[in-house]
Amino acid sequence: MPLIRLAATVSRASISGATGVIHVVEEEEDLQWVLTDGPNPPYVVLLEGALFTRKVVEKLKGSTSRIAGLAVSLAKPSPASGFSPSVQCPNDGFGVYSNFYGPEFAHCRDIQWNRLGDGLAYEDFSFPIFLLEDENETNVIKQCYRDHNLSHNGSAPAFPLCAMQLFSHMHAVISTATCMRRGSIQNSFSISPEIVCDPLSDYNVWSMLKPVNVSGTLEPDDRVVVAATQLDSRSFFWNVAPGAESVVASFVTQLAAAEALHKAPDVTTLPRNVMFVFFQGETFDYIGSSRMVYDMEKGAFPVQLENIDSFVELRQVALRKSLELWMHTDPMSQKNESVRNQVERLLTTLENSGADVPTVVLRRLSRSQPLPPSSLQRFLRARNISGVVLADHATVFHNRYYQSVYDTAENINVSYPEWQSPEEDLNDVTETAQALADVATVLGRALYRLAGGANFTDTIQADPQTVTRLLYGFLIRANNSWFQSVLKQDLRAHLGDGPLQHYIAVSSPTNTTYMVQCALANLTGKVIDLAREQCQDPSKVPSENKDLYEYMWVQGPLNSNETGRLPRCVRSTARLARALSPAFELGHWGSTEYSTWTESRWKDISARIFLVASKELEFVTLTVGFVVLVFSLIITYCINAKADVLFVAPREPGAVSF
């Protein structure tokens, strides 16, 4: 992935492309050929997915003179032992714990949360590494290898050989500070500056249970319960971030909880408000949450830090064992008696809310155990608040494919019978969908009680149908009838036939952000009787207020004949808030307080295979060509020198008389 941060480049490649003879590595023993025995280096290695481990890649990395590039095929099924290219301590140094605050918990000294993490995605490679997702393309390359490159009895294969060229030159160099400084200098002195890297950025999605005026800020006495989760994930490869357990299960659960809570009859009269927030960029040192905290401190967000009454965050929740959902709290802030009492009430409220949901068993942890990687940590850096992180793991992650290409629907047991149609799959309530709906029910009831509600707790029930549609759309097929019905008309082309990828990127909003905002608006908002022009510009309607609501003209459901759609105007509080690290607002490109992740720019990412001749034949061809060139020059010179003899000008015809 072409990412850089501080002083480490994650991926780079030659401007002319990386070219080498293809060698397929299906067993670790096959590496011997490319590392030492093969007579025709450099090689482009086609590596089986199960062998894409730190141990193997380190061997290749240590022989850069013989390795031109690496192409990795997906392992099917996913590696049984697990695979996580992330680090064991995600977002280390950017959470609440440090050498000055909770030093015993800093750098994950107490718990290495992602125990399977090998840190491969944070290494620097001098050669390009491509992912081959299409099995047909992989088979074409393998067939070319078998036809031309396969050695017999250990002897060298005969020419011509099958070769591969990988193009992925990245413009950025060294570090974020360097590439941003170069871009800044060019902006100042060049008419047409060439930017070499861009900050990772997108938008947080947020909404309120009761509308608030976004042109101002809440009064200090206004209390808000925050329900938070994460939107983004990553893998080793650019824009391949399925994130099923890492993020999708949790934000789908929160969407279902928001829908259930909005259906309570007395939500408009509750003494406290509820804010649902979906943070973007959390994978990269908490971009979204750190930006929201920054805006709250600067008074640039309607809700202020002092308005937060309590904080409930969903993390990984799809791989529960024995029905258990663990409640993680911060031991440092609870040294304050007032905060400790508030946290105790928060935990008790959650336990009471889950008492009538037998499929969810809420468990407490030792008060001395630190928080897992979570957005709550960024808020605790700014202010002591009562908060809890709900997760399916008590200590290390249950997710064996954290932030990898294998964190797919299969990882959370979402699958459908082969004989079903896509529309039947969309509405098929899987066991995972039902389990997440139960968690959403507990969350919805807890938020209702935390907001001061008491009369309608038992009526709050998450809809498994909503959960299963969301899971199908985000993990299986984005281009489905339900997603199309809740989407804006101008965004319909954003939905493909595969799952959405949840990488934050630099062009924003991403498809995930758009889709979550639209889903949240339709699940929690209200359909109102406005024409398209009025919906897109509600300032023309005296009874509507754009400072209180967001208006969205969506495609709507299919009509009775299924020949067209019934568009409508949805009014909600679902909005977007910038998720750009404050480091780039402040110009602190080398910051250790805020995220400094950037993505390099590039011109082309592509690959091609072709047959390459032997060095001897190439030399003979070059020599013959040179001889022909010299001979042609001599002939041309001689002809030019004797042109007056060889080319006699014809005489003008004289007059002829008869």
N, C-alpha and C positions, 0 to 999 in steps of 0.2 A: 504494500500500500504506500503511495507517495506522500508520506506524512513526515513532518519534522517538528521538533520541540526543543527549546533550550539549545543544547549543543550536540544533538544526535540526529543524524539522518536515518530514516527507517528504510528507504529504498531508493536506488538510483541505477542508471544504466547509460551506456554510450549513446551519443547523439546519432551515430551511424547504424545503430542496431547491433544486437548480439547474434553472431552467426556461428553455428557449430554443427558437427555431425550428430545425428540423433542416436541416442542409446537408451533403450528401454530398461529400467531397473525394476524388476518384480520381486527380487529377493535382495537382502542386504549384501549377499556375496557378489551380486552383479556390480557393485560399486568398484570392485577391484579393477575392472576393465577401464572405467573412465578415470580412475585416480592414478593408476600406474601402468597397466598392461596395454591399453589401447594405443595403436600406432598413429592415429589420426586426430590428435587434439586440435583445437578445443572441441568439447562436446556440449550439446544441449541434452540434458537428461530428462527423459519422460519418466516421472516417478509415480509409482502406485501410491494412492492416497494413504494407505495404512502405514507406509514407510516415511511419510512426511512428519518426522519427529525432530526434535532438537539434536539428538544424537547423530542422525543421518545428515541433516542439513549442516551441522558443524563440520562434518568430514568434507562435504562439498565446498564449504566456505573456506576451508584451509588449503584448498588446491585451486585457487582462482586462475592460475595459468592454464589449467586444463579444463575448466568449466566456463562455458560461455553463458549459459542460462539454464533455467529449470522450469519445466512444465509439469504441473501436478494434476493427476486425475482424481476425481472424487472417489472415496472408498464407499463401496456398497456391499453390505450394510455399513453403518458407521462403526468406527473402531471400538471394539468391545471394551478395551481398557480405558477409553476416554481420550479426549484431545482438547486442550485449551492453550492457544498461543498467547493468552494474556499472562499477566504476572500473578504471583501468589498473593500479593497485597495490592489490589486495585486502587488506583488514585492515591497511592502512598504520598504523604506529605501535603495533601490538599484538603484533608479532612480536619476534624477538630483536634485530634491527638497529635502532639508534637513533643519535642524534648523539653518544652516549657509547660505544657498542659497535658497531664496524663502520660508522662514519659514511659510508664510501664506498659502502656498500650500502643505507643507510637511504633510505626513501621511494622504493625501486626505482630509485635513480639509475643502477644498472648495467644493469638489464633491466626494461622495462615489460612485465610478464608477460602482462597481458590487453590487448594492443595495440588491440583493437577496442572496448574499453570506453569508453563516452561519459559515464558517471556519471549517466545520466538517473534511475536509481532512487534517487539520493541528493539530488535536487533538491526544493525546496519549491514546491507548486502551490496556488494559491488556488481552483482549480476542480476538481471531481471528474473522474477518468479511469477509465472502465469498459472492461473487455474483453468483447467479444462472441464467445463460443466456439461458440455454436450458429448454424450457417449459416442455418437456417430463420428464426431471429429477426432476423438481419441482413437477410435478403431481405424480411421484413415491413416493416421500417423503411425500406428503400430503396424499396419499392413505395409506401408512404405518401408519401415524398418526391417520387417521380415523379408521383403523382396530384395533389399539391397544391402543391408548392414549386418545381417545375422552371420556371425562367424561360425565356421564348422571345424570341429576338432581343435579349437583354440587358435586356428590360423586367422590371419587378418582377412577381412572381407575384400572382395575385388571391387574396383571402381567401375561405374560411378556409384557414389554413396548418397543416401538420403540425408539431407541437411535441413536445418530449420533456422529461421531468422526472426528474432523477437525485437520489436520496436516499442520502447517505453521510456524514452529519454525525459528526465525530469529537469526543469529549469532551475529549481531552488537548490541552494547549496548550504552546507555547514550547519546553520541554525536558524531559528525563527528571527532572532535579533538581526542576523546578517541579511537575510532575504528581505525583511521588512524595511531595513535601513536602505538597502539598494533601491527598493521600490519607491521609498520616500524621496531619495535623491533624484531619481528619474522624474518623478512627478513634479519636482521643483524646477528642473532645468531642461527637461525634454518636451518637445511639442507632442510627440507620440511615444509616451513612456511604455516600456515593456515590463509589466508586473510579473514577477517570478513566483510569488506565492500569495495565498489568500487565507485569512483566518477562518477556522471552522466556525460556522454560525448558522443559526436557524431561528425558530420562534418557539417559545413555550406556549402551550395551550392552557387557558384557565377560564373558569366560570364561577359564578356565585349562585348560591341557593336563592338568595334574595338580591335583586338588582342593586348596584351601587353606582353612584355618579363617577364615571372614569375621568372627568375633567377636574376632579378635586381629590381630596384624601378623606378617609374616615376620621371621625372624631376620636379622641384618645379613649373615651369610654366604650366605644363600639368593640365588641368581642367577636373574633372569627376563629372557627375551627378549620384547620387546614388538612385536607386529604391530598396526599401527594404520591406520585409515582414517576417512573422514568419512561421516556419514549424511544431512546436510541440504543443501538448496540453496535457491534463491529465484528470483524473476523480478521484473519491475516490479509485477506484480499479486498481490494477496493470495491466498494458498493455491493459487497456480498455480506449481508448482516441479517440473517433470518430471525435471530433473537427470540425464539419461541418461549423458552423458560426464562431467559435473561430479562426480557422486558414485555413481550406481547401478552403473556398470561396475566401479568399484574395490571397493565393499563386496560386490558379488556375487562378485568374484574372491577376496576374502578369505574369504568364507563357504565357497567351494569348496576353498580351501587348508586351512582349518580341518578340513573333513570328511576331506580326503586325509591330513592329518597324524595325525588321531586313529585312522586305520586301521593305522598302523605298529605292528608287533607289540611293540616294546620301549619304547613311549612312557612307561610307568610307571616305567621304570628310568633314564631319561635324567638326567644330572647337573644340568641346568638346566631350569627350567620355562618355558613359553611362555604369554604372556597375549595374547589377541585382544581388541582394544578398538575399538568403533565410536563415534566422538565425535559428539555432537549439538551444533548451534548454532555450528559452526566458521565458517559463512558470516558470522556476526555477531560478528567480533572474537574468535574462538576461545573461545566460551562453554564448550564441553564439556571441552576439554583444559586450559584455565586452571583450571576447577573441580577436575579430577582432580589437577593439580599442587598446588593449594591444599590439597586433602584429604590428599594424600601428605605434605606438609610439616607438617600439623597432626596426623598420626597417625590420621586418620579413614578411612583406606583400607588394606586388608590388605597391599598392596604399597607399599613406600617408595621414594623416589627412589634411595637407595643400593643397592637391590636390582636396579636396572635394569642389565643386562649390555650390551645393545645394543637398538637401536630401528630397526625397518624399517616404513616407511610407504608405503602405496599412494595415489597421487593419480590423476590422469586417465590411463587406460591403454588406452582402447578405440580410439584413433585413431593407432596406431603406423604409421610409414612405414618401409618397407624392413626390417620385422621388429624394429626397434630399440626397446629399452627403456633409458631413460637413468637413471643412478644419480647423484643430486644429493647433495652433502655440504656441510657448513658449513666455510668457510675459517677462521673466527675461532677456533673451538674446537680446530682442528687445529694451531694455533700451539703447543699443548701436545703435547710429543712422545709422551707416553703415549696421549693420545686419538688422535693421528695414526696411531700403530701399530695401535690397536684398529680404527680406520676402515679401514685398509689390509687387515686380516684380514677385516673384514666384507665389503669389496668383492670380495676374492679368493674368499670363500665363495660369494657370489652368482654370480660368474663360473663357478666350478666346478659349481654347482648347475644352471646353464643350459647347460652344455657338451653334455649329452645331449638337449637340447630344441632341435632345429635351427630351429624357427619363432620362437624368442625369442633375440635377439642383444643381450646386455647391453653397454652402452657407458659408459665413464668420461668425466667432464667435467673441465675444468681445475680444479685445486684452488683457484684464485682466484675461481671463480664462486660467488655466494651461493645459498642455498636458495630455492626458490620458496615461495609461501604454503603453509604446512603446519603441522600440529599439533606436529611436532618442534620448531619454533621456540619454542613455549611451554615445552617441557621444557628446552631449552637456556638459556632465561632463568633457570632455577632451578639448573641443574647441567650441567657439561660431560659429555656422554655420547657414545658412538660411535653415530651414526645415519645413515641413508640414506633418501632419498625416491625412490621409483621412479615414473617418469612417462613418457608417450609423447612428450614434447617436451624438446628440449635447452635451448631458450631460451624464446621466447614460446609461449603456448598454441596447440596445433593446433585447439582448440575455437573455432569461429567464433560459437557461440551460448552462450558461458559465462554462466550464471545468467540465462537468458532463457526465454521461453515456447517457443522453438524447439529447445531442447536435449532433443529427444524421441528415441524409438526410431529414427526416420529418420536422425537425426544420427550414430548409430553403426552405421548400415546393418543394423538389425534389421527385417526384413519377412518376410511369409509369403504364399504363393500364395493368391489369392482363393477358389479352390475348396476349400481345406481347412477342416475343421471346427475349432472352438476347441480341442477335445481333441487334434487332430492338430497344431495350431499349438503347443500346450503342449509337445509332445514332439519337435518338429522342431528338430534341432540345426543352427543357422545358422552361417555362417562366423564371425560375431562371437563366438558362444558358444564355438566351438572355439578361436578365438584367445585368448579370455580364460581358457579352461580350461588352455591351455598356460602362460600367465603364472601361473596358480594353481599349476600343477605346479612351476614354478621356485621360487615363493615357499614352497610346502610343503617342498620339499627343502632350501632354504636355512635355513628355521627349524629343521628337523630337525638339520642339521649345527651350527647355532649353539647348539642345546640340548645338543650333545655327542654326537649320534647318528652312526653310521658304517656299521652293518651292513645297513640296509634302505633306503638312500637311493633306489635304483632302483625300489623297490616303491611309492613314493609317487607317485600319479598322480591328478590331479583328474578328476572325472567330468564330461564335457561335457553329459550329460543333466541333471545338477544345475544347471549354469550356465544352460542354455537355459530350464529351468523357472523359475528365479529371474528371469531377464531378462523372460520373458513375464509373470510375475506383477507385477513392479514397473513395467514399462513399457507393457504392453498391456492386460491384464485381471487385476485382483487376485482377482476371484471365480472361481477355477478349482479343479479337483478337488485338485490337489496342495497349494495354499495352504490349502484347507479341511481337508485331512487333518492338517496340522501345527499348526493353530490351536486355541487353547482354545475350548471350546464357547460360553462367554459372550462371545467376541469375534467370532463368525462374522458378525454383522451389520455389522461394520466394513469388510467387503470389498465394494466396488462393482464394477460391470461395466466400469469404465474403469481406467486406471493409478492407482497411488498417487501422491500429491503429497508432496514431501519438505521442506516448510516446517516450521520448528521450532514455531511458534505459542506459545500460553500455556496451553492446556489439554493436559495431558500424562498418560500417554504418548501420543504421536501414533500413528497407524496404522502408519507406517513402523517406529517403535521396537518396537511390539508384534510386528510381522511379522518383523523381523530377529531379535529374541530367540527367537521360536518356531522360526524356521528354523534358527538356530544350535543351539538345544537339540536339535532332531530330527536334525540332521546330525552332531552330535558327541556326543550323549548316548546313553543306553541305555534300552531298554524293559524295565521291571521289573514283576513280578507283584504289583501292589497294587490293591486295590479303590479306587473313586473317593474314598470318605471317607478312606481311609488315605493316598492320594496328596495330597489337599488338606490333610491334617494328619499328616505323617509322624512327628511326635513320639510318636504312639501306637504306632509300630512300633519295637521295641528295636534292630533291625539297621540302621536308617536314621538319618542325621545331617543335619539341616537347616543346620548350620553349614558343612558341607562341600559340600552339593549343593542344587540348586534342583529342585523337583518340579512337574511340569506335567501336568495331565489334558487330553489333546488328543483331537480328534474321531476321528482315525485314518482309515485307508483305507476305501473302500466294501467291503461284503461281497460274496460271490460273486454274489448276485442283484442287486446294485447298488440295493437298496431301503433300505439303511441303512448306518451306519458302525460300525466296530469300535473304540470308544474304548479308550485305553490310557494308562498312566502312563509318562512319560518323565523319567528322572533325568539331570541334566546340571549343568554349572557355569555355565551362561548366566544372568547376573544383570543387574540394572539399578542404575545409580549416578546420583545427582542431577546434572543439568546445568543449574545455576542460577549465574549469574555471582557470584563472591565479592563483587562491589561491593554487591549487595543484602543479602548476609549481614552485611556490615560497615556498611551504611548510607552508603556512599561513593557517592552517586548522581551525582556529577560526576567520578568517577574517570577518570584517563587510563591507569591500570595494568590495569584489568579492563573488560570489555564493560559498557556501560550501556544497551543497546538495550531499549526497551519498546514495547508495542503499545497503541494507544489503544482504549478501549472505545467502542462505538456501539450504537444501538438498532435501526437498520434499514439495510440496503443493498438498494435496489430501484430500479427504473426503470419508467416508463410513457410511452406515447405517446398523443396526443389531438389533436383539431383546435382551433385557437385562432382567434378572430375578430379583425377589425381593431381598432385602437385607437378609430377613429371609431365603429364599431358598439358596442364596449364602452362608450364614453362615452354614446351614444344610449340604450343599454339601461339604464345607470346613471341617466341623467336621467329617462327614462320611469318607472323604478322609484321614483325619488325623488318625482316628481310624483304618482304613484299613492298613495304613502305619505302625502304631505301632504293630498291630496284625501280619503283615507280618514280621516285624523285630523279634518279639518273636518267631514265628514259625521257621524262618530262624536260629535263635540262638539255639533253641532246636534241630533242625535237625542236625546242625553242631556239637553240643555237643555229640550227640548219633550216630554220623556218623559211628564209628567203629562197632556198633551193628547193625545198620540199613543196612549198606552197607558192607557185608562180602566179602572179596576178594576171588574169585574162586581159588580152588587148581589146581596145574598143573596136567594134566592127566599123569598117570603112564604108564609104558611099559605093553603092553598086549601081552601074548603068547598063542598060540593055540597048 
